[in-house]
């Protein structure tokens, strides 16, 4: 009996250690620490999106509770997408805005926690509406309520996200985090590569990040007059 208890002891200690040092904890520490991240209420970012020879500018506003606005602008292309936590709208070019379909809304419900914004969903269970599943020591599955799954694979060297994978209809979208930068003590992705499995690769490079800018709540909706 004593020998069996001796053999089981390391397994018990390992499980206790894992409970207090989970992949989510390692990710939170690597990203800047829960205390510092908890102070974030909003984020504004600028960058570029490049696909082959096509390049457009990107502006995006996010709040910690999941509202966002995205603007993409090119020579002959423009897109505005907003989500206020409940409703989403899309406006392409000079067309009238349309309310998101159920499929678009499902994506938007999860997209608000894409990339670095996933930390707002993963790190704070008291705020969360949805589930976080630890699949293994490097993989965490996030599923916001009413949204789709994000499968986050952490880099075992840095404990920051290496890739995030999700489904859009029949397509599997893989976002690879190529590099990071530190802004006010918080790690944000600097460059990401987005692939739908084909030869084309979308490259997103962020050039400006502002933490806790003043944001007017009206930017998270689009009226027909816009």
Secondary structure, DSSP 8 states (H G I E B T S, - for coil): -HHHHHHHHHHHHHHHHHHHS-HHHHHHHHHT-HHHHHT--EEEEEEEEEETTEEEEEEEEEETTS-EEEEEE-SS-EEEEEE-SS-EEEEETTS--EE--HHHHHHHHHHTT-GGGHHHHHS-TTT-SEEEEEEETTEEEEEETTS-EEEEEE-TTT-SEEEEEEEETTEEEEEEEEEEEEETTEEEEEEEEEE-SSS-EEEEEEEEEEES----GGGG---TT-
